[in-house]
Amino acid sequence: MKKILIVEDDTLLNTTLVYNLQEEKLPAASAFSCAQARKLLETERYDMTILDVNLPDGDGFSLCREFKKNFPAMAVLFLTANDLERDMLKGFELGAADYVSKPFPVKVLVKKVKTLLQLCSTRQEQPDGIYEDGELRIDLRSLRTVYHGKEIQFTPLEYRLLEIFTSNPGIVLTRQKLLEKLWDEQENYVDEHTLTTVISRVRGKLEGEYPYIKTVYGMGYLWNGRQERRL
């Protein structure tokens, strides 16, 4: 059973979210401050946290950074009145799975939560180094890709990009985050032009009728994978 932690100091909103999530058979717990959230995480593990940015004893961005360090498998969804583009980008760069601005329709938020939890479960079920959805199979261990029954050749850098995308399904990755990950892992410099070229090449080799790499204008890219299945 998936469990959700809601870190929100607005008591009415927090309890409303708990009620609506539990109506969908999603157990949820409330924390109204950073300190309360940390206390709950000492004794319980959560699959997702819904996190406000403005909290009475700290800020959600710092708390997200802390969560991602201590609980890397826990998904983070920001829920905040901070709707500036720079705040949204900061949230995604910290590893958030989604960023929702207030006000918002509660039923839409619940649907987002269910979708993100499903994506997280799918990712955990996948064998390490393999993406498989019935049409596309990427084996990062053997560097072999088959799409619609035909083998596709990718360069090492292209495989690294695919690894980053398939390891973060449904999560918007900014260009800066992609550059950092490519540089850190490859131990050489990847510039903006190279990133644009590599994304274009992967799309050209991979995408037909279905767009696996989706551009989120003004923000970055996300892996728009089909419903993956366990091998």
Accessible surface in RSA format (square Angstrom, percent):
REM  Atomic radii and reference values for relative SASA: ProtOr
REM  Chains: A
REM  Algorithm: Lee & Richards
REM  Probe-radius: 1.40
REM  Slices: 20
REM RES _ NUM      All-atoms   Total-Side   Main-Chain    Non-polar    All polar
REM                ABS   REL    ABS   REL    ABS   REL    ABS   REL    ABS   REL
RES MET A   1   173.33  89.8 102.39  67.8  70.94 168.9 101.33  86.2  72.00  95.4
RES LYS A   2    58.60  28.6  56.61  34.7   1.99   4.7  38.36  34.5  20.24  21.6
RES LYS A   3    66.57  32.5  66.57  40.8   0.00   0.0  40.61  36.6  25.96  27.7
RES ILE A   4     0.10   0.1   0.00   0.0   0.10   0.2   0.00   0.0   0.10   0.3
RES LEU A   5     0.00   0.0   0.00   0.0   0.00   0.0   0.00   0.0   0.00   0.0
RES ILE A   6     0.00   0.0   0.00   0.0   0.00   0.0   0.00   0.0   0.00   0.0
RES VAL A   7     0.00   0.0   0.00   0.0   0.00   0.0   0.00   0.0   0.00   0.0
RES GLU A   8     2.93   1.7   2.93   2.2   0.00   0.0   1.72   3.3   1.21   1.0
RES ASP A   9    61.73  43.2  44.97  44.8  16.76  39.6   6.71  15.8  55.02  54.9
RES ASP A  10    69.06  48.4  60.13  59.8   8.94  21.1  20.40  48.0  48.67  48.5
RES THR A  11    84.85  60.3  80.92  82.0   3.93   9.4  54.83  73.6  30.02  45.4
RES LEU A  12   139.41  77.6 134.43  96.2   4.98  12.5 137.25  96.4   2.16   5.8
RES LEU A  13    31.30  17.4  28.28  20.2   3.02   7.6  30.88  21.7   0.42   1.1
RES ASN A  14     0.00   0.0   0.00   0.0   0.00   0.0   0.00   0.0   0.00   0.0
RES THR A  15    66.64  47.4  61.18  62.0   5.47  13.0  53.46  71.8  13.19  19.9
RES THR A  16    45.52  32.4  40.40  41.0   5.12  12.2  33.24  44.6  12.28  18.6
RES LEU A  17     0.22   0.1   0.22   0.2   0.00   0.0   0.22   0.2   0.00   0.0
RES VAL A  18    24.15  15.9  24.15  21.9   0.00   0.0  24.15  21.0   0.00   0.0
RES TYR A  19   135.62  63.3 133.19  75.8   2.43   6.3  99.39  74.7  36.23  44.7
RES ASN A  20    32.71  22.6  31.01  30.0   1.70   4.1   1.20   2.9  31.51  30.5
RES LEU A  21     1.05   0.6   1.05   0.7   0.00   0.0   1.05   0.7   0.00   0.0
RES GLN A  22    88.62  49.6  75.91  55.5  12.71  30.3  22.34  47.6  66.28  50.3
RES GLU A  23   106.26  61.0  83.84  63.4  22.42  53.4  17.14  33.1  89.12  72.8
RES GLU A  24    75.68  43.5  62.95  47.6  12.74  30.3   7.77  15.0  67.91  55.4
RES LYS A  25   158.69  77.4 148.65  91.2  10.04  23.9  99.50  89.6  59.19  63.1
RES LEU A  26    19.87  11.1  19.46  13.9   0.41   1.0  19.46  13.7   0.41   1.1
RES PRO A  27    47.06  34.3  43.19  39.4   3.87  14.1  46.63  38.5   0.43   2.7
RES ALA A  28    15.48  14.2   0.00   0.0  15.48  35.2   2.46   3.5  13.02  34.5
RES ALA A  29    28.03  25.8  22.19  34.2   5.84  13.3  27.86  39.2   0.16   0.4
RES SER A  30    37.76  31.9  17.79  23.7  19.97  46.0  13.02  27.7  24.74  34.7
RES ALA A  31     0.00   0.0   0.00   0.0   0.00   0.0   0.00   0.0   0.00   0.0
RES PHE A  32    61.18  30.6  59.48  36.8   1.70   4.4  59.48  36.1   1.70   4.9
RES SER A  33    16.43  13.9  16.43  21.9   0.00   0.0  12.56  26.7   3.87   5.4
RES CYS A  34     2.31   1.7   2.31   2.6   0.00   0.0   0.13   0.3   2.18   2.3
RES ALA A  35    57.87  53.2  50.33  77.7   7.53  17.1  53.46  75.3   4.41  11.7
RES GLN A  36    83.95  46.9  80.96  59.2   2.99   7.1  31.36  66.7  52.59  39.9
RES ALA A  37     0.00   0.0   0.00   0.0   0.00   0.0   0.00   0.0   0.00   0.0
RES ARG A  38   101.48  42.6  96.95  49.4   4.53  10.8  43.91  60.0  57.57  34.9
RES LYS A  39   138.31  67.5 135.30  83.0   3.01   7.2  87.60  78.8  50.71  54.0
RES LEU A  40    55.73  31.0  54.37  38.9   1.36   3.4  55.73  39.1   0.00   0.0
RES LEU A  41     6.45   3.6   4.52   3.2   1.94   4.9   4.87   3.4   1.58   4.3
RES GLU A  42   119.91  68.8  85.54  64.7  34.37  81.8  40.15  77.7  79.76  65.1
RES THR A  43   122.82  87.4  85.75  86.9  37.07  88.3  77.18 103.7  45.65  69.0
RES GLU A  44    62.53  35.9  60.12  45.5   2.41   5.7  11.89  23.0  50.64  41.3
RES ARG A  45   137.49  57.7 134.18  68.4   3.32   7.9  70.70  96.6  66.79  40.5
RES TYR A  46    23.28  10.9  10.83   6.2  12.45  32.4   6.45   4.8  16.83  20.8
RES ASP A  47    41.32  28.9  35.57  35.4   5.75  13.6   9.09  21.4  32.23  32.1
RES MET A  48     0.00   0.0   0.00   0.0   0.00   0.0   0.00   0.0   0.00   0.0
RES THR A  49     0.00   0.0   0.00   0.0   0.00   0.0   0.00   0.0   0.00   0.0
RES ILE A  50     1.41   0.8   1.15   0.9   0.25   0.6   1.15   0.8   0.25   0.7
RES LEU A  51     0.00   0.0   0.00   0.0   0.00   0.0   0.00   0.0   0.00   0.0
RES ASP A  52     7.18   5.0   6.19   6.2   0.99   2.3   0.02   0.0   7.16   7.1
RES VAL A  53     4.73   3.1   4.73   4.3   0.00   0.0   4.73   4.1   0.00   0.0
RES ASN A  54    84.17  58.0  76.58  74.0   7.59  18.3  35.82  86.2  48.35  46.7
RES LEU A  55    15.67   8.7   0.00   0.0  15.67  39.4   1.75   1.2  13.92  37.5
RES PRO A  56    93.93  68.5  47.79  43.6  46.14 167.7  60.84  50.2  33.10 205.7
RES ASP A  57    73.52  51.5  38.84  38.7  34.69  82.0  43.87 103.3  29.65  29.6
RES GLY A  58    38.18  47.1   0.00   N/A  38.18  47.1  28.95  79.4   9.23  20.7
RES ASP A  59    55.94  39.2  54.02  53.8   1.92   4.5  27.14  63.9  28.79  28.7
RES GLY A  60     0.00   0.0   0.00   N/A   0.00   0.0   0.00   0.0   0.00   0.0
RES PHE A  61    13.79   6.9  13.79   8.5   0.00   0.0  13.79   8.4   0.00   0.0
RES SER A  62    55.11  46.6  50.18  67.0   4.93  11.4  29.84  63.5  25.27  35.4
RES LEU A  63     2.13   1.2   0.48   0.3   1.65   4.1   1.03   0.7   1.09   2.9
RES CYS A  64     0.00   0.0   0.00   0.0   0.00   0.0   0.00   0.0   0.00   0.0
RES ARG A  65   125.36  52.6 122.05  62.2   3.31   7.9  64.25  87.8  61.11  37.0
RES GLU A  66    54.03  31.0  48.07  36.4   5.96  14.2  25.95  50.2  28.08  22.9
RES PHE A  67     1.99   1.0   1.99   1.2   0.00   0.0   1.99   1.2   0.00   0.0
RES LYS A  68    53.40  26.0  44.49  27.3   8.91  21.2  27.84  25.1  25.56  27.2
RES LYS A  69   174.69  85.2 143.86  88.3  30.83  73.4  96.15  86.5  78.54  83.7
RES ASN A  70    82.43  56.8  56.76  54.8  25.67  61.8  15.12  36.4  67.31  65.1
RES PHE A  71    40.29  20.2  34.99  21.7   5.30  13.8  40.09  24.3   0.19   0.6
RES PRO A  72    96.28  70.2  80.17  73.1  16.11  58.6  80.68  66.6  15.60  96.9
RES ALA A  73    76.78  70.6  54.92  84.8  21.86  49.7  66.13  93.1  10.65  28.2
RES MET A  74     5.44   2.8   2.12   1.4   3.32   7.9   2.81   2.4   2.63   3.5
RES ALA A  75     6.75   6.2   3.08   4.8   3.67   8.3   6.75   9.5   0.00   0.0
RES VAL A  76     0.18   0.1   0.06   0.1   0.12   0.3   0.18   0.2   0.00   0.0
RES LEU A  77     0.00   0.0   0.00   0.0   0.00   0.0   0.00   0.0   0.00   0.0
RES PHE A  78     0.00   0.0   0.00   0.0   0.00   0.0   0.00   0.0   0.00   0.0
RES LEU A  79     0.65   0.4   0.65   0.5   0.00   0.0   0.65   0.5   0.00   0.0
RES THR A  80     0.00   0.0   0.00   0.0   0.00   0.0   0.00   0.0   0.00   0.0
RES ALA A  81    64.07  58.9  48.82  75.3  15.26  34.7  49.08  69.1  15.00  39.7
RES ASN A  82    39.18  27.0  32.21  31.1   6.96  16.8   9.23  22.2  29.95  28.9
RES ASP A  83    89.09  62.4  72.66  72.3  16.43  38.8   9.48  22.3  79.61  79.4
RES LEU A  84    89.23  49.7  87.28  62.4   1.95   4.9  89.23  62.7   0.00   0.0
RES GLU A  85   105.68  60.7  97.03  73.4   8.65  20.6  33.02  63.9  72.67  59.3
RES ARG A  86   169.63  71.2 159.17  81.1  10.46  24.9  66.31  90.6 103.32  62.6
RES ASP A  87    21.63  15.1  21.49  21.4   0.14   0.3   0.14   0.3  21.49  21.4
RES MET A  88    46.25  24.0  46.25  30.6   0.00   0.0  30.04  25.5  16.21  21.5
RES LEU A  89    41.44  23.1  41.44  29.6   0.00   0.0  41.44  29.1   0.00   0.0
RES LYS A  90    87.34  42.6  86.26  52.9   1.08   2.6  41.65  37.5  45.68  48.7
RES GLY A  91     0.00   0.0   0.00   N/A   0.00   0.0   0.00   0.0   0.00   0.0
RES PHE A  92    10.78   5.4   7.81   4.8   2.97   7.7   7.81   4.7   2.97   8.5
RES GLU A  93    62.18  35.7  57.40  43.4   4.78  11.4  13.83  26.7  48.35  39.5
RES LEU A  94    31.54  17.6  20.14  14.4  11.40  28.6  24.19  17.0   7.36  19.8
RES GLY A  95    25.44  31.4   0.00   N/A  25.44  31.4  22.84  62.7   2.61   5.8
RES ALA A  96     0.00   0.0   0.00   0.0   0.00   0.0   0.00   0.0   0.00   0.0
RES ALA A  97     8.30   7.6   4.25   6.6   4.06   9.2   4.25   6.0   4.06  10.7
RES ASP A  98    26.45  18.5  26.45  26.3   0.00   0.0   2.48   5.8  23.97  23.9
RES TYR A  99    12.15   5.7   0.00   0.0  12.15  31.6   0.00   0.0  12.15  15.0
RES VAL A 100    15.58  10.3  12.00  10.9   3.59   8.6  15.58  13.5   0.00   0.0
RES SER A 101    35.18  29.7  26.28  35.1   8.89  20.5  21.18  45.1  14.00  19.6
RES LYS A 102    53.09  25.9  38.58  23.7  14.51  34.5  24.50  22.1  28.58  30.4
RES PRO A 103   134.35  97.9 114.11 104.0  20.24  73.6 118.12  97.5  16.23 100.9
RES PHE A 104    34.19  17.1  11.66   7.2  22.53  58.6  16.62  10.1  17.57  50.3
RES PRO A 105    85.56  62.4  73.84  67.3  11.72  42.6  84.97  70.2   0.58   3.6
RES VAL A 106    39.68  26.1  34.53  31.3   5.15  12.4  34.53  30.0   5.15  14.0
RES LYS A 107   169.71  82.8 160.96  98.8   8.75  20.8 115.91 104.3  53.80  57.3
RES VAL A 108    76.35  50.2  73.98  67.0   2.38   5.7  76.31  66.3   0.05   0.1
RES LEU A 109     2.23   1.2   1.13   0.8   1.10   2.8   1.83   1.3   0.40   1.1
RES VAL A 110    10.97   7.2  10.97   9.9   0.00   0.0  10.97   9.5   0.00   0.0
RES LYS A 111   134.96  65.8 133.58  82.0   1.37   3.3  81.44  73.3  53.52  57.0
RES LYS A 112    71.89  35.1  68.50  42.0   3.39   8.1  36.56  32.9  35.33  37.6
RES VAL A 113     0.00   0.0   0.00   0.0   0.00   0.0   0.00   0.0   0.00   0.0
RES LYS A 114    83.85  40.9  76.19  46.7   7.67  18.3  42.19  38.0  41.66  44.4
RES THR A 115    60.02  42.7  57.59  58.4   2.42   5.8  47.74  64.1  12.28  18.6
RES LEU A 116    13.20   7.4  13.08   9.4   0.12   0.3  13.08   9.2   0.12   0.3
RES LEU A 117     7.32   4.1   6.94   5.0   0.38   0.9   7.26   5.1   0.05   0.1
RES GLN A 118   101.22  56.6  94.84  69.3   6.38  15.2  28.61  60.9  72.61  55.1
RES LEU A 119    48.43  27.0  48.26  34.5   0.17   0.4  48.43  34.0   0.00   0.0
RES CYS A 120    30.35  23.0  26.64  29.7   3.72   8.7  10.09  25.6  20.26  21.8
RES SER A 121    28.11  23.8  26.81  35.8   1.30   3.0  23.50  50.0   4.62   6.5
RES THR A 122    11.14   7.9  10.34  10.5   0.81   1.9   3.89   5.2   7.26  11.0
RES ARG A 123   112.10  47.1 103.32  52.7   8.77  20.9  25.73  35.2  86.36  52.3
RES GLN A 124   111.64  62.4  77.17  56.4  34.47  82.1  46.33  98.6  65.32  49.5
RES GLU A 125    90.10  51.7  78.70  59.5  11.40  27.1  22.34  43.2  67.76  55.3
RES GLN A 126    22.16  12.4  12.95   9.5   9.21  21.9  12.24  26.0   9.93   7.5
RES PRO A 127    45.83  33.4  32.81  29.9  13.02  47.3  44.12  36.4   1.71  10.6
RES ASP A 128   126.87  88.9 116.32 115.8  10.54  24.9  41.10  96.7  85.76  85.5
RES GLY A 129    27.04  33.3   0.00   N/A  27.04  33.3  14.04  38.5  13.00  29.1
RES ILE A 130    13.16   7.5   4.36   3.2   8.80  21.2   5.58   4.0   7.58  20.6
RES TYR A 131     4.37   2.0   3.35   1.9   1.02   2.7   4.08   3.1   0.28   0.4
RES GLU A 132    13.06   7.5  13.06   9.9   0.00   0.0   1.20   2.3  11.86   9.7
RES ASP A 133    13.51   9.5   0.00   0.0  13.51  32.0   0.00   0.0  13.51  13.5
RES GLY A 134    48.79  60.2   0.00   N/A  48.79  60.2  16.90  46.4  31.89  71.4
RES GLU A 135    69.60  40.0  61.38  46.4   8.22  19.6   9.88  19.1  59.72  48.8
RES LEU A 136     1.04   0.6   0.00   0.0   1.04   2.6   0.59   0.4   0.45   1.2
RES ARG A 137    81.57  34.2  80.80  41.2   0.77   1.8  30.68  41.9  50.89  30.8
RES ILE A 138     0.02   0.0   0.02   0.0   0.00   0.0   0.02   0.0   0.00   0.0
RES ASP A 139    17.65  12.4  17.65  17.6   0.00   0.0   2.82   6.6  14.83  14.8
RES LEU A 140    33.30  18.5  19.13  13.7  14.16  35.6  19.56  13.7  13.74  37.0
RES ARG A 141   155.46  65.3 118.85  60.6  36.61  87.2  66.36  90.7  89.10  54.0
RES SER A 142    71.44  60.4  40.90  54.6  30.55  70.4  48.06 102.3  23.38  32.8
RES LEU A 143    95.81  53.4  77.67  55.6  18.14  45.6  77.67  54.5  18.14  48.8
RES ARG A 144   119.06  50.0 116.13  59.2   2.94   7.0  35.71  48.8  83.35  50.5
RES THR A 145     0.01   0.0   0.00   0.0   0.01   0.0   0.01   0.0   0.00   0.0
RES VAL A 146    33.73  22.2  32.61  29.5   1.12   2.7  32.61  28.3   1.12   3.0
RES TYR A 147    18.80   8.8  15.48   8.8   3.32   8.6  13.97  10.5   4.83   6.0
RES HIS A 148   110.15  60.2  81.30  56.5  28.84  73.8  68.22  70.3  41.92  48.8
RES GLY A 149    70.67  87.2   0.00   N/A  70.67  87.2  33.11  90.8  37.57  84.1
RES LYS A 150   157.01  76.6 153.02  93.9   3.99   9.5  99.30  89.4  57.71  61.5
RES GLU A 151    90.07  51.7  58.67  44.4  31.40  74.8  19.21  37.2  70.87  57.9
RES ILE A 152    26.41  15.0  21.34  15.9   5.07  12.2  24.72  17.8   1.69   4.6
RES GLN A 153   131.08  73.3 124.99  91.3   6.09  14.5  62.99 134.1  68.09  51.6
RES PHE A 154    19.83   9.9   0.00   0.0  19.83  51.6   2.22   1.3  17.62  50.4
RES THR A 155    55.05  39.2  51.44  52.1   3.61   8.6  54.75  73.5   0.30   0.4
RES PRO A 156    96.64  70.4  90.54  82.5   6.09  22.2  92.23  76.1   4.41  27.4
RES LEU A 157    37.14  20.7  35.88  25.7   1.25   3.2  35.88  25.2   1.25   3.4
RES GLU A 158     0.00   0.0   0.00   0.0   0.00   0.0   0.00   0.0   0.00   0.0
RES TYR A 159     9.37   4.4   8.89   5.1   0.47   1.2   8.16   6.1   1.21   1.5
RES ARG A 160    35.86  15.1  32.66  16.6   3.20   7.6  12.76  17.4  23.10  14.0
RES LEU A 161     0.02   0.0   0.02   0.0   0.00   0.0   0.02   0.0   0.00   0.0
RES LEU A 162     0.11   0.1   0.10   0.1   0.01   0.0   0.11   0.1   0.00   0.0
RES GLU A 163    66.46  38.2  66.46  50.3   0.00   0.0   5.02   9.7  61.45  50.2
RES ILE A 164     4.67   2.7   1.52   1.1   3.15   7.6   4.67   3.4   0.00   0.0
RES PHE A 165     0.12   0.1   0.12   0.1   0.00   0.0   0.12   0.1   0.00   0.0
RES THR A 166    15.19  10.8   6.28   6.4   8.91  21.2   3.10   4.2  12.09  18.3
RES SER A 167    39.90  33.7  35.74  47.7   4.16   9.6  19.36  41.2  20.54  28.8
RES ASN A 168    25.94  17.9  25.80  24.9   0.14   0.3   0.00   0.0  25.94  25.1
RES PRO A 169     9.97   7.3   6.90   6.3   3.07  11.2   6.90   5.7   3.07  19.1
RES GLY A 170    22.41  27.6   0.00   N/A  22.41  27.6  10.98  30.1  11.43  25.6
RES ILE A 171    24.77  14.1  24.75  18.4   0.02   0.0  24.75  17.8   0.02   0.1
RES VAL A 172    12.88   8.5  12.81  11.6   0.07   0.2  12.81  11.1   0.07   0.2
RES LEU A 173     7.17   4.0   6.45   4.6   0.71   1.8   7.17   5.0   0.00   0.0
RES THR A 174     6.46   4.6   6.35   6.4   0.11   0.3   6.35   8.5   0.11   0.2
RES ARG A 175    63.02  26.5  61.25  31.2   1.77   4.2  47.17  64.5  15.85   9.6
RES GLN A 176    92.14  51.5  89.20  65.2   2.94   7.0  33.85  72.1  58.29  44.2
RES LYS A 177    45.27  22.1  44.74  27.5   0.52   1.2   9.60   8.6  35.67  38.0
RES LEU A 178     0.00   0.0   0.00   0.0   0.00   0.0   0.00   0.0   0.00   0.0
RES LEU A 179    19.79  11.0  19.38  13.9   0.42   1.0  19.60  13.8   0.19   0.5
RES GLU A 180    70.61  40.5  68.57  51.9   2.04   4.9  27.76  53.7  42.85  35.0
RES LYS A 181    67.77  33.1  65.86  40.4   1.91   4.5  18.84  17.0  48.94  52.1
RES LEU A 182     0.00   0.0   0.00   0.0   0.00   0.0   0.00   0.0   0.00   0.0
RES TRP A 183   123.80  49.7 123.16  59.6   0.64   1.5 108.21  57.7  15.59  25.3
RES ASP A 184   104.40  73.1  81.65  81.3  22.75  53.8  26.75  63.0  77.66  77.4
RES GLU A 185   107.08  61.5  81.75  61.8  25.33  60.3   8.23  15.9  98.86  80.7
RES GLN A 186    61.97  34.7  43.25  31.6  18.72  44.6   3.59   7.6  58.38  44.3
RES GLU A 187   154.75  88.8 121.57  92.0  33.18  79.0  42.51  82.2 112.24  91.6
RES ASN A 188    81.15  56.0  74.67  72.2   6.48  15.6  34.97  84.2  46.18  44.6
RES TYR A 189   149.17  69.6 121.58  69.2  27.60  71.8  84.13  63.2  65.04  80.2
RES VAL A 190     5.66   3.7   3.60   3.3   2.05   4.9   3.76   3.3   1.90   5.2
RES ASP A 191    52.91  37.1  51.69  51.4   1.23   2.9  13.43  31.6  39.49  39.4
RES GLU A 192    91.84  52.7  90.38  68.4   1.46   3.5  57.39 111.0  34.45  28.1
RES HIS A 193   140.12  76.6 132.67  92.2   7.46  19.1  93.65  96.5  46.47  54.1
RES THR A 194    44.94  32.0  42.83  43.4   2.11   5.0  24.09  32.4  20.85  31.5
RES LEU A 195     0.00   0.0   0.00   0.0   0.00   0.0   0.00   0.0   0.00   0.0
RES THR A 196    68.64  48.8  67.07  68.0   1.57   3.7  58.40  78.4  10.24  15.5
RES THR A 197    47.84  34.0  43.34  43.9   4.50  10.7  40.59  54.5   7.25  11.0
RES VAL A 198     0.80   0.5   0.80   0.7   0.00   0.0   0.80   0.7   0.00   0.0
RES ILE A 199     4.27   2.4   4.27   3.2   0.00   0.0   4.27   3.1   0.00   0.0
RES SER A 200    67.86  57.3  58.51  78.1   9.35  21.5  24.03  51.2  43.83  61.4
RES ARG A 201    96.05  40.3  89.00  45.4   7.04  16.8  53.58  73.2  42.47  25.7
RES VAL A 202     0.00   0.0   0.00   0.0   0.00   0.0   0.00   0.0   0.00   0.0
RES ARG A 203    64.15  26.9  61.66  31.4   2.50   5.9  24.69  33.7  39.47  23.9
RES GLY A 204    64.71  79.8   0.00   N/A  64.71  79.8  37.78 103.7  26.93  60.3
RES LYS A 205    80.29  39.2  57.11  35.0  23.17  55.2  52.69  47.4  27.60  29.4
RES LEU A 206     1.43   0.8   0.00   0.0   1.43   3.6   0.67   0.5   0.76   2.1
RES GLU A 207    44.69  25.7  22.43  17.0  22.25  53.0   7.63  14.8  37.05  30.3
RES GLY A 208    62.27  76.8   0.00   N/A  62.27  76.8  36.53 100.3  25.74  57.6
RES GLU A 209   184.00 105.6 145.79 110.3  38.21  91.0  68.10 131.7 115.90  94.6
RES TYR A 210    52.14  24.3  50.96  29.0   1.19   3.1  41.07  30.9  11.07  13.6
RES PRO A 211    65.10  47.4  63.93  58.3   1.18   4.3  64.61  53.3   0.49   3.0
RES TYR A 212     0.00   0.0   0.00   0.0   0.00   0.0   0.00   0.0   0.00   0.0
RES ILE A 213     2.92   1.7   0.13   0.1   2.79   6.7   0.13   0.1   2.79   7.6
RES LYS A 214   105.72  51.6 102.67  63.0   3.05   7.3  49.03  44.1  56.69  60.4
RES THR A 215    40.00  28.5  29.12  29.5  10.88  25.9  23.02  30.9  16.99  25.7
RES VAL A 216    35.10  23.1  31.09  28.1   4.01   9.7  34.47  30.0   0.63   1.7
RES TYR A 217   193.73  90.4 171.01  97.3  22.71  59.1 128.87  96.8  64.86  80.0
RES GLY A 218    60.22  74.3   0.00   N/A  60.22  74.3  39.98 109.7  20.25  45.3
RES MET A 219    35.51  18.4  25.18  16.7  10.34  24.6   9.39   8.0  26.13  34.6
RES GLY A 220     8.04   9.9   0.00   N/A   8.04   9.9   5.18  14.2   2.86   6.4
RES TYR A 221    25.42  11.9  25.42  14.5   0.00   0.0   4.38   3.3  21.04  25.9
RES LEU A 222    26.51  14.8  26.51  19.0   0.00   0.0  26.51  18.6   0.00   0.0
RES TRP A 223     2.11   0.8   0.15   0.1   1.97   4.6   0.15   0.1   1.97   3.2
RES ASN A 224    45.41  31.3  42.79  41.3   2.62   6.3   2.62   6.3  42.79  41.4
RES GLY A 225    24.67  30.4   0.00   N/A  24.67  30.4   2.68   7.3  21.99  49.3
RES ARG A 226    70.89  29.8  62.36  31.8   8.53  20.3  23.43  32.0  47.46  28.8
RES GLN A 227   115.85  64.8  93.79  68.5  22.06  52.5  64.99 138.3  50.86  38.6
RES GLU A 228    14.13   8.1   6.48   4.9   7.65  18.2   0.19   0.4  13.93  11.4
RES ARG A 229   127.44  53.5 121.00  61.7   6.44  15.3  60.58  82.8  66.86  40.5
RES ARG A 230   167.71  70.4 147.20  75.0  20.51  48.8  32.74  44.8 134.97  81.8
RES LEU A 231    83.48  46.5  28.44  20.3  55.04 138.4  56.66  39.8  26.83  72.2
END  Absolute sums over single chains surface
CHAIN  1 A    11911.1       9842.1       2068.9       6375.8       5535.3
END  Absolute sums over all chains
TOTAL         11911.1       9842.1       2068.9       6375.8       5535.3
